[in-house]
């Protein structure tokens, strides 16, 4: 009997030890894998080595980027991982290695779950590519700074992204993503430097962001559902845009999007929906824009269903994207153009269910104007400029 009790006790000790080991947080400092914080030494292999160790850990794990500047080339962190939860804690700066031949993503997470990125800065060093584009020469495609794709339960908190060559953050084919307190900056004339782009993803939340770029602060692509955007300061940039949509015929639609408590300063657009002027099975429905402040914004409220860059591939065609159930509420401030509300909808698929409530937009010292084509809806409360619906 004594031997049996001893065996049971030993088994319990082993089980408890295993549980404690699996729940302990293992920390993998990239400096211990050879990374140098001098901003000149390539630290890509060190960063990848720390990730692979964290990914294979039996319990929660942390990849730590200490203070300093770390040069990193294109890198992909692949899952799925054995670790139940991985934190990427950045106390320093990751700097993109200079190489104008890049195409695609700089830092990519693929097929990961329960990964969180906290703090720090990523510097895309996009000035060389922008300068090339400014000359009109044929230039490399460039890289998106941070991409999550095919992933679930992701958190990005307190991250600063600066000077990306292309988009700063892309969420592609993901579910359950939260971005909070991010700071995104690039010059107002930097091309294609969208702040955050979401596509083919569901249950994405963006809160407390400050975004200053040369393109859309936030762009929303096909297949986006259940997106929540709140407390975002945008400008300079092109505003918050659903689209462009409808470039492909079989594109998935955009549904259940809420954008609230936003401030736009000196932007090209405020709240925009943009679709290609060509046939498509796409749609936009169930959108709420509310509690927005416009400060000298060229197009505070706009639906453009005749998007056709360089008039190639879609001239004289109507957009097939069906826009419905879009509500604008409590939007006020100043327009930089006389027409502050512009609904330019598809002749073959008119916008329906547009709602305007408590809108007050001025141009100079006078009420702004509105323009409607192929749009139907209702107004309530005070609406300035007078509604054309």
C-alpha positions as CSV (number, residue, x, y, z in Angstrom):
1,X,0.0,0.0,0.0
2,X,2.9,2.4,0.9
3,X,4.4,1.7,-2.5
4,X,1.1,2.5,-4.3
5,X,0.7,5.8,-2.4
6,X,4.2,6.7,-3.3
7,X,3.5,6.1,-7.0
8,X,0.3,8.1,-6.8
9,X,2.1,11.0,-5.2
10,X,5.0,10.8,-7.7
11,X,2.4,10.9,-10.6
12,X,0.7,13.9,-9.1
13,X,4.0,15.7,-8.8
14,X,4.8,15.0,-12.4
15,X,1.4,16.2,-13.6
16,X,1.6,19.4,-11.5
17,X,5.2,20.1,-12.7
18,X,4.1,19.6,-16.3
19,X,1.1,21.9,-15.9
20,X,3.3,24.6,-14.3
21,X,5.9,24.2,-17.0
22,X,3.3,24.5,-19.8
23,X,1.8,27.6,-18.2
24,X,5.1,29.4,-17.5
25,X,6.0,32.2,-19.9
26,X,9.2,31.7,-21.8
27,X,11.0,34.8,-23.0
28,X,13.2,34.7,-26.1
29,X,15.3,37.9,-26.4
30,X,16.5,38.4,-30.0
31,X,19.9,39.8,-28.6
32,X,20.5,36.3,-27.2
33,X,20.1,35.0,-30.8
34,X,22.8,37.3,-32.1
35,X,20.8,40.5,-33.0
36,X,22.8,43.7,-32.8
37,X,21.1,47.0,-31.9
38,X,23.4,49.2,-34.0
39,X,20.9,49.6,-36.9
40,X,23.5,48.3,-39.4
41,X,23.9,44.6,-38.7
42,X,21.3,42.3,-40.3
43,X,19.2,40.8,-37.4
44,X,16.7,38.9,-39.6
45,X,18.0,35.4,-38.7
46,X,18.1,36.3,-35.0
47,X,14.5,37.6,-35.0
48,X,13.4,34.5,-36.9
49,X,15.3,32.2,-34.5
50,X,13.6,33.7,-31.5
51,X,10.2,33.3,-33.2
52,X,10.8,29.7,-34.0
53,X,11.8,29.0,-30.4
54,X,8.7,30.8,-29.1
55,X,6.4,29.1,-31.7
56,X,7.7,25.7,-30.5
57,X,7.4,26.4,-26.8
58,X,4.9,24.2,-24.9
59,X,3.4,27.2,-23.1
60,X,2.9,31.0,-23.5
61,X,6.0,32.7,-24.8
62,X,7.4,36.1,-25.6
63,X,9.7,37.3,-28.3
64,X,11.5,40.4,-26.9
65,X,13.0,43.1,-29.1
66,X,15.1,45.2,-26.6
67,X,15.9,48.9,-26.9
68,X,17.9,49.9,-29.9
69,X,17.6,49.8,-33.7
70,X,17.6,46.4,-35.5
71,X,18.0,46.0,-39.2
72,X,15.6,43.4,-40.6
73,X,15.0,42.1,-44.2
74,X,11.8,40.6,-45.4
75,X,10.7,37.9,-43.0
76,X,7.7,35.6,-42.6
77,X,6.6,34.1,-39.2
78,X,4.8,30.9,-40.0
79,X,2.3,29.0,-37.9
80,X,0.5,27.1,-36.7
81,X,2.5,27.1,-33.4
82,X,2.7,24.7,-30.5
83,X,2.7,27.7,-28.1
84,X,-0.8,28.6,-26.8
85,X,0.0,32.3,-26.9
86,X,2.8,34.4,-28.3
87,X,3.6,38.0,-27.4
88,X,6.0,40.1,-29.6
89,X,7.2,42.8,-27.2
90,X,9.1,45.6,-29.0
91,X,11.0,48.1,-26.9
92,X,13.2,49.2,-29.8
93,X,12.8,49.9,-33.5
94,X,12.8,47.4,-36.4
95,X,14.2,49.1,-39.5
96,X,13.7,47.8,-43.0
97,X,17.0,47.0,-44.8
98,X,17.5,49.2,-47.9
99,X,16.7,47.2,-51.0
100,X,14.6,48.7,-53.7
101,X,14.0,45.3,-55.2
102,X,11.4,44.3,-52.7
103,X,7.9,43.2,-53.6
104,X,5.2,42.0,-51.1
105,X,5.4,42.1,-47.4
106,X,8.2,43.1,-45.0
107,X,7.1,41.6,-41.7
108,X,4.4,38.9,-42.3
109,X,2.6,36.6,-39.9
110,X,0.8,33.7,-41.6
111,X,-1.5,31.0,-40.1
112,X,-0.9,32.1,-36.5
113,X,-3.3,32.3,-33.6
114,X,-3.3,34.3,-30.3
115,X,-0.3,36.4,-31.3
116,X,0.0,39.9,-29.8
117,X,2.3,42.7,-30.8
118,X,3.0,45.3,-28.1
119,X,4.7,48.7,-28.4
120,X,7.8,49.7,-30.3
121,X,8.3,51.1,-33.8
122,X,8.7,49.7,-37.3
123,X,10.4,51.9,-39.8
124,X,9.7,51.1,-43.5
125,X,12.2,53.7,-44.8
126,X,10.0,54.3,-47.8
127,X,11.6,57.6,-49.0
128,X,13.8,56.0,-51.7
129,X,10.8,54.3,-53.3
130,X,8.7,57.4,-53.1
131,X,11.5,59.4,-54.8
132,X,11.7,56.9,-57.6
133,X,8.0,57.1,-58.2
134,X,8.1,60.9,-58.2
135,X,10.5,60.8,-61.3
136,X,7.9,58.8,-63.3
137,X,10.4,56.0,-63.9
138,X,9.5,52.3,-63.6
139,X,10.0,51.5,-60.0
140,X,9.9,48.3,-57.8
141,X,6.6,47.3,-56.3
142,X,7.7,48.0,-52.7
143,X,6.7,46.3,-49.5
144,X,3.9,46.5,-47.0
145,X,5.3,46.9,-43.5
146,X,3.2,44.6,-41.4
147,X,0.8,41.9,-42.6
148,X,-1.3,39.3,-40.8
149,X,-3.0,36.8,-43.0
150,X,-4.9,33.6,-42.5
151,X,-4.8,34.2,-38.7
152,X,-7.1,34.4,-35.7
153,X,-7.3,36.2,-32.3
154,X,-4.6,38.8,-33.0
155,X,-3.8,41.9,-31.0
156,X,-1.7,44.9,-32.1
157,X,-1.3,47.5,-29.3
158,X,0.7,50.7,-29.0
159,X,2.7,50.0,-32.2
160,X,4.1,52.9,-34.2
161,X,4.6,52.4,-37.9
162,X,6.4,55.0,-39.9
163,X,7.4,55.6,-43.5
164,X,6.2,52.4,-45.0
165,X,7.0,51.9,-48.7
166,X,3.4,50.8,-49.3
167,X,0.5,50.0,-46.8
168,X,1.6,50.2,-43.2
169,X,-0.7,47.4,-41.8
170,X,-2.7,44.8,-43.7
171,X,-5.2,42.4,-42.2
172,X,-6.0,39.8,-44.8
173,X,-8.3,36.7,-44.4
174,X,-8.3,37.0,-40.6
175,X,-10.8,36.7,-37.8
176,X,-10.9,38.4,-34.4
177,X,-8.3,41.1,-34.7
178,X,-7.9,44.1,-32.4
179,X,-5.7,47.2,-33.2
180,X,-5.6,49.7,-30.4
181,X,-3.5,52.8,-29.8
182,X,-1.5,52.5,-33.0
183,X,0.3,55.5,-34.5
184,X,1.0,55.6,-38.2
185,X,2.9,58.3,-40.0
186,X,4.2,59.1,-43.5
187,X,4.4,62.3,-45.5
188,X,1.2,63.6,-47.0
189,X,2.6,63.2,-50.5
190,X,3.9,59.7,-50.1
191,X,2.0,57.4,-52.6
192,X,0.0,54.3,-51.6
193,X,0.9,54.5,-48.0
194,X,-2.5,53.5,-46.6
195,X,-2.5,53.3,-42.8
196,X,-4.6,50.2,-42.2
197,X,-6.1,48.0,-44.9
198,X,-8.6,45.3,-44.0
199,X,-9.9,42.7,-46.5
200,X,-11.5,39.2,-46.4
201,X,-11.7,39.5,-42.6
202,X,-14.3,39.5,-39.9
203,X,-14.6,40.9,-36.4
204,X,-11.8,43.4,-36.7
205,X,-11.7,46.3,-34.2
206,X,-9.7,49.5,-34.6
207,X,-9.7,52.0,-31.7
208,X,-7.6,54.9,-30.5
209,X,-5.5,55.3,-33.7
210,X,-3.7,58.4,-35.0
211,X,-3.0,58.0,-38.7
212,X,-1.2,60.5,-40.9
213,X,-0.3,59.2,-44.4
214,X,-0.3,60.0,-48.1
215,X,-3.3,57.7,-48.8
216,X,-6.3,56.3,-47.0
217,X,-6.0,56.4,-43.3
218,X,-8.1,53.2,-43.2
219,X,-9.2,51.3,-46.4
220,X,-11.7,48.5,-46.4
221,X,-11.5,45.9,-49.1
222,X,-13.8,43.1,-50.3
223,X,-15.0,40.4,-48.0
224,X,-14.9,42.6,-44.8
225,X,-17.7,41.9,-42.3
226,X,-18.3,43.1,-38.8
227,X,-15.7,45.8,-38.7
228,X,-15.7,48.4,-35.8
229,X,-13.7,51.6,-36.1
230,X,-13.8,54.1,-33.2
231,X,-11.8,57.1,-31.9
232,X,-9.6,57.6,-35.0
233,X,-7.8,60.8,-35.8
234,X,-7.0,61.0,-39.6
235,X,-5.0,63.6,-41.5
236,X,-3.2,64.2,-43.7
237,X,-4.5,61.4,-46.0
238,X,-7.4,60.4,-48.1
239,X,-9.8,59.6,-45.2
240,X,-11.6,56.4,-44.3
241,X,-12.7,54.5,-47.4
242,X,-14.8,51.5,-48.2
243,X,-13.1,50.5,-51.4
244,X,-12.2,50.6,-54.0
245,X,-14.6,47.7,-54.7
246,X,-15.8,46.0,-57.8
247,X,-12.6,45.7,-59.8
248,X,-13.4,42.0,-60.0
249,X,-16.7,40.6,-61.1
250,X,-17.0,37.9,-58.4
251,X,-15.8,40.0,-55.4
252,X,-17.3,39.4,-52.0
253,X,-19.3,42.2,-50.4
254,X,-18.7,44.4,-47.4
255,X,-21.3,44.3,-44.6
256,X,-21.8,45.5,-41.0
257,X,-19.2,48.3,-40.7
258,X,-19.4,50.9,-38.0
259,X,-17.2,54.1,-38.0
260,X,-17.7,56.4,-35.1
261,X,-16.1,59.2,-33.1
262,X,-13.6,60.2,-35.8
263,X,-11.8,63.5,-36.6
264,X,-10.6,64.3,-40.1
265,X,-8.1,67.2,-40.5
266,X,-7.1,68.5,-44.0
267,X,-7.9,65.2,-45.7
268,X,-8.9,64.6,-49.3
269,X,-12.0,62.7,-48.2
270,X,-13.8,62.1,-44.9
271,X,-16.2,59.1,-45.1
272,X,-16.0,57.6,-48.6
273,X,-17.4,54.6,-50.4
274,X,-15.7,54.0,-53.8
275,X,-16.5,51.4,-56.5
276,X,-15.2,50.7,-60.0
277,X,-17.5,51.7,-62.9
278,X,-17.7,48.2,-64.2
279,X,-19.9,45.1,-63.8
280,X,-19.6,43.3,-60.4
281,X,-21.5,41.0,-58.1
282,X,-20.2,43.0,-55.1
283,X,-22.2,44.9,-52.5
284,X,-22.0,47.3,-49.5
285,X,-24.7,47.2,-46.9
286,X,-25.3,47.8,-43.2
287,X,-22.9,50.7,-42.7
288,X,-23.0,53.3,-40.0
289,X,-20.9,56.5,-40.0
290,X,-21.5,58.6,-36.9
291,X,-20.0,61.3,-34.6
292,X,-17.5,62.6,-37.1
293,X,-15.7,66.0,-37.1
294,X,-14.5,67.5,-40.4
295,X,-11.8,70.1,-40.4
296,X,-11.3,71.6,-43.9
297,X,-12.0,68.3,-45.6
298,X,-12.4,68.4,-49.4
299,X,-15.1,65.7,-49.7
300,X,-16.5,65.1,-46.2
301,X,-19.2,62.6,-47.3
302,X,-18.9,60.9,-50.7
303,X,-20.0,57.9,-52.6
304,X,-18.2,57.5,-55.9
305,X,-19.4,54.6,-58.1
306,X,-17.5,55.8,-61.2
307,X,-14.0,55.1,-60.1
308,X,-11.9,54.3,-63.2
309,X,-8.2,55.2,-63.1
310,X,-6.9,56.5,-66.4
311,X,-10.2,55.6,-67.9
312,X,-8.9,52.0,-68.6
313,X,-11.1,48.9,-68.4
314,X,-14.4,50.6,-67.5
315,X,-15.3,53.7,-69.6
316,X,-19.0,54.1,-70.2
317,X,-19.9,51.2,-67.9
318,X,-22.0,51.3,-64.7
319,X,-20.9,49.9,-61.4
320,X,-22.5,46.6,-60.5
321,X,-21.8,47.1,-56.7
322,X,-25.1,47.5,-54.9
323,X,-24.9,50.0,-52.0
324,X,-27.7,49.9,-49.4
325,X,-28.5,50.7,-45.8
326,X,-25.8,53.3,-45.2
327,X,-26.5,55.8,-42.4
328,X,-24.8,59.1,-41.6
329,X,-25.4,60.6,-38.2
330,X,-24.0,63.6,-36.2
331,X,-21.4,64.7,-38.8
332,X,-20.3,68.4,-38.6
333,X,-17.5,70.7,-39.4
334,X,-16.0,72.5,-42.5
335,X,-15.7,71.5,-46.1
336,X,-12.8,72.6,-48.3
337,X,-15.1,72.4,-51.3
338,X,-18.6,73.8,-52.0
339,X,-20.2,70.3,-52.4
340,X,-19.8,68.6,-49.0
341,X,-22.2,65.7,-49.6
342,X,-21.8,63.9,-52.9
343,X,-23.7,60.8,-53.8
344,X,-22.6,59.7,-57.3
345,X,-24.2,56.3,-57.5
346,X,-24.6,53.7,-60.2
347,X,-27.2,54.4,-62.9
348,X,-27.9,50.6,-63.2
349,X,-27.7,49.9,-59.4
350,X,-28.8,53.0,-57.5
351,X,-27.9,53.5,-53.9
352,X,-30.9,52.7,-51.6
353,X,-31.6,53.2,-47.9
354,X,-29.3,56.1,-47.5
355,X,-30.0,57.9,-44.2
356,X,-28.8,61.4,-43.2
357,X,-29.4,62.7,-39.6
358,X,-28.0,65.7,-37.9
359,X,-25.5,66.9,-40.5
360,X,-24.0,70.3,-40.3
361,X,-21.2,71.1,-42.9
362,X,-20.1,74.6,-43.9
363,X,-18.1,76.0,-46.7
364,X,-16.4,79.2,-45.7
365,X,-19.0,81.1,-43.8
366,X,-22.0,79.6,-45.6
367,X,-23.8,76.2,-45.7
368,X,-22.1,73.8,-48.1
369,X,-24.0,72.1,-50.9
370,X,-25.1,68.6,-51.7
371,X,-25.3,66.6,-54.9
372,X,-27.1,63.3,-55.6
373,X,-27.2,61.0,-58.6
374,X,-29.2,57.8,-58.5
375,X,-29.5,57.8,-54.7
376,X,-32.6,57.3,-52.6
377,X,-33.0,57.6,-48.9
378,X,-34.4,59.7,-46.0
379,X,-33.3,62.6,-43.8
380,X,-34.1,63.5,-40.2
381,X,-33.1,66.1,-37.6
382,X,-31.2,69.1,-39.1
383,X,-29.3,68.5,-42.3
384,X,-27.0,71.2,-43.7
385,X,-26.5,71.4,-46.6
386,X,-30.1,70.7,-47.6
387,X,-30.5,67.0,-48.6
388,X,-30.8,66.2,-52.2
389,X,-32.2,62.7,-51.4
